[in-house]
């Protein structure tokens, strides 16, 4: 695949053979983010686990201290007073069973995160085929199945992100925007690393952090030294 001129120029800033300290890596990613839009900065963490085994799954959520820089639209499945509570907390959409056909039949997906009260999970389960592949199914581990909808919505709006392994045992998550300061990105990155470290399964053997890199939407990946996290 032919790389654009901007990417080629940005790649010259990065030595692919070097694993940088986090602060240095963040500075390089910011420097190489030269697109005309505010690029998203992502972390990519390869773990020494086998996600095919239930006891080696790594999944959770963490509130980034400086948010992600993205406006997140929240849908809450709830009943009665909890619907009003969700809307008062800032959820864009809240409702019950009446939303199912809208999503199933009309393909309505104007939301980025779904929260549900436990008593609604039977209803939400019917959307598994639609929400599951998009990573939108509410999950207790991620704090998106809860009676405390106010806290759930507030956390999401404050910059809560979910992390989970993909099929190749890598976690890909946004840690901010290229317009953030180096300190903000470094803080968010460290918060994520701490959370993933805490989520280490007891069944995981050997080196846990295999490799870590960060990149902007259009920029090259910058390796981060995993030595201090071993």
C-alpha positions in Angstrom: 0.0 0.0 0.0 1.4 3.3 -1.0 1.9 5.7 1.9 1.0 9.4 1.5 3.7 12.1 1.4 2.6 13.4 4.8 3.0 9.9 6.3 6.4 9.4 4.8 7.6 12.7 6.2 6.2 11.9 9.6 7.7 8.4 9.6 11.2 10.0 9.3 10.8 11.4 12.8 10.4 7.9 14.3 13.2 5.3 14.6 11.3 2.0 14.2 14.1 0.1 16.0 13.8 2.1 19.2 11.3 1.6 22.0 10.9 5.1 23.5 10.0 6.2 27.1 6.3 7.1 27.2 6.9 10.9 27.4 9.2 10.8 24.4 6.8 8.6 22.4 3.9 11.0 23.1 6.0 14.0 21.9 6.9 12.1 18.7 3.2 11.2 18.1 2.2 14.8 18.5 4.9 16.0 16.2 4.0 13.5 13.5 0.2 14.3 13.6 0.0 16.7 10.7 -3.4 16.0 9.2 -5.8 18.9 8.7 -8.2 17.5 11.4 -7.6 16.9 15.1 -6.2 13.3 14.9 -7.1 10.7 17.6 -4.2 9.3 19.5 -4.5 5.6 20.2 -2.6 3.1 22.3 -2.0 -0.5 21.1 -1.1 -3.0 23.8 -0.1 -6.6 22.9 -0.5 -8.8 25.9 1.1 -12.2 26.8 -2.3 -13.9 27.3 -4.5 -16.2 25.3 -7.9 -14.5 25.2 -9.5 -17.7 23.9 -9.4 -19.0 27.5 -12.0 -17.4 29.8 -9.5 -17.2 32.7 -7.1 -15.1 30.5 -9.6 -12.6 29.3 -8.6 -9.0 29.9 -11.5 -6.5 29.9 -12.6 -3.5 31.8 -13.1 0.2 31.8 -11.2 3.2 33.1 -11.9 7.0 33.3 -9.1 8.9 31.6 -8.2 12.0 33.7 -8.4 14.3 30.6 -11.1 12.5 28.7 -10.8 11.4 25.1 -11.6 14.7 23.4 -14.6 13.0 21.7 -18.3 13.9 22.3 -19.8 10.5 23.3 -23.5 9.8 22.7 -25.1 7.6 25.4 -28.2 5.5 25.1 -29.7 4.1 28.4 -32.1 1.2 28.5 -34.2 1.6 31.7 -37.7 1.8 33.2 -39.7 4.5 34.9 -37.8 7.0 37.0 -34.5 5.7 35.8 -35.3 7.0 32.3 -35.7 10.6 33.7 -32.6 10.1 35.8 -30.5 9.0 32.7 -31.7 12.0 30.7 -31.0 14.4 33.6 -27.5 13.0 33.9 -26.9 13.9 30.2 -27.7 10.8 28.2 -28.7 11.6 24.7 -31.3 8.8 24.6 -33.2 6.8 27.2 -36.1 4.4 27.0 -37.2 0.8 27.1 -38.7 -1.9 24.9 -40.0 0.7 22.3 -36.4 1.3 21.2 -35.8 -2.3 20.1 -37.6 -2.2 16.7 -36.0 1.2 16.0 -32.6 -0.4 16.3 -33.5 -3.9 14.9 -35.6 -2.8 11.9 -34.6 0.7 11.1 -30.9 0.4 11.8 -30.9 3.3 14.2 -27.4 3.5 15.8 -27.0 7.2 16.8 -25.1 6.4 19.9 -21.6 5.4 21.0 -22.2 3.7 24.3 -25.1 1.7 25.7 -26.0 1.5 29.4 -28.7 -0.7 30.8 -30.2 -1.3 34.2 -30.0 -5.0 35.2 -33.8 -5.5 34.8 -33.6 -4.4 31.2 -30.9 -6.9 30.1 -33.5 -9.5 29.0 -34.8 -6.9 26.6 -31.3 -5.7 25.5 -30.2 -9.3 25.0 -32.5 -9.4 21.9 -30.2 -6.9 20.3 -27.1 -9.1 20.8 -26.7 -9.7 17.0 -26.8 -6.0 16.3 -24.9 -4.5 19.3 -22.5 -7.5 19.9 -20.4 -7.2 16.7 -20.1 -3.4 17.2 -18.9 -3.8 20.8 -21.9 -2.0 22.1 -23.5 -4.6 24.4 -23.7 -3.4 28.0 -21.4 -5.4 30.3 -21.2 -5.4 34.1 -17.3 -5.5 34.0 -17.4 -2.3 32.0 -19.8 -0.7 34.5 -22.5 -0.4 31.8 -25.0 -2.7 33.5 -25.9 -0.8 36.6 -28.8 0.7 38.6 -26.7 3.8 39.2 -27.3 5.3 35.7 -26.3 8.8 36.9 -22.8 7.6 37.7 -22.5 5.5 34.6 -23.5 8.4 32.3 -21.3 10.9 34.2 -18.2 8.6 34.0 -18.7 8.0 30.2 -19.1 11.8 29.6 -16.0 12.4 31.7 -13.9 10.2 29.5 -14.5 6.6 30.5 -13.2 4.1 27.9 -13.6 0.4 27.6 -10.7 -1.9 26.9 -10.7 -5.5 25.8 -8.6 -7.9 23.8 -9.2 -8.4 20.1 -8.7 -11.8 18.4 -4.9 -11.3 18.3 -4.7 -10.4 22.0 -4.1 -6.7 21.4 -6.0 -3.9 23.1 -6.7 -0.8 20.9 -8.0 2.3 22.7 -8.1 6.1 22.2 -6.1 8.1 24.8 -6.9 11.6 23.5 -6.4 13.9 20.6 -3.3 15.3 19.0 -4.4 18.8 20.2 -4.0 17.6 23.9 -0.8 18.6 25.7 2.0 16.1 26.0 1.2 16.0 29.8 -2.4 15.2 29.2 -1.7 12.4 26.8 1.0 11.0 29.1 -1.4 11.1 32.1 -4.1 9.3 30.1 -1.6 6.7 28.8 -0.3 6.0 32.3 -3.9 5.7 33.7 -4.7 3.1 31.0 -1.5 1.1 31.6 -2.2 1.0 35.3 -5.8 -0.2 34.7 -4.6 -3.0 32.3 -1.9 -4.0 34.8 -4.5 -4.3 37.6 -6.7 -6.4 35.2 -3.9 -9.0 34.7 -5.5 -12.4 35.0 -4.0 -14.7 37.6 -3.7 -17.4 34.9 -1.4 -15.2 32.8 2.1 -16.6 32.7 5.4 -15.1 31.5 5.7 -11.6 30.2 2.4 -9.7 30.4 3.1 -6.6 28.3 4.5 -8.0 25.1 4.6 -4.7 23.2 3.2 -1.2 23.4 2.9 1.4 20.8 1.0 4.7 20.3 0.0 6.4 17.1 -2.2 9.2 15.7 -5.0 8.5 13.2 -2.8 9.2 10.1 0.7 8.9 11.7 3.2 6.1 12.1 3.2 3.9 15.2 5.8 4.8 17.9 7.0 1.9 20.1 6.9 2.5 23.9 9.4 0.7 26.1 7.5 -2.0 28.1 10.6 -2.6 30.3 9.3 -0.6 33.3 5.9 -2.4 33.2 7.3 -5.9 33.4 
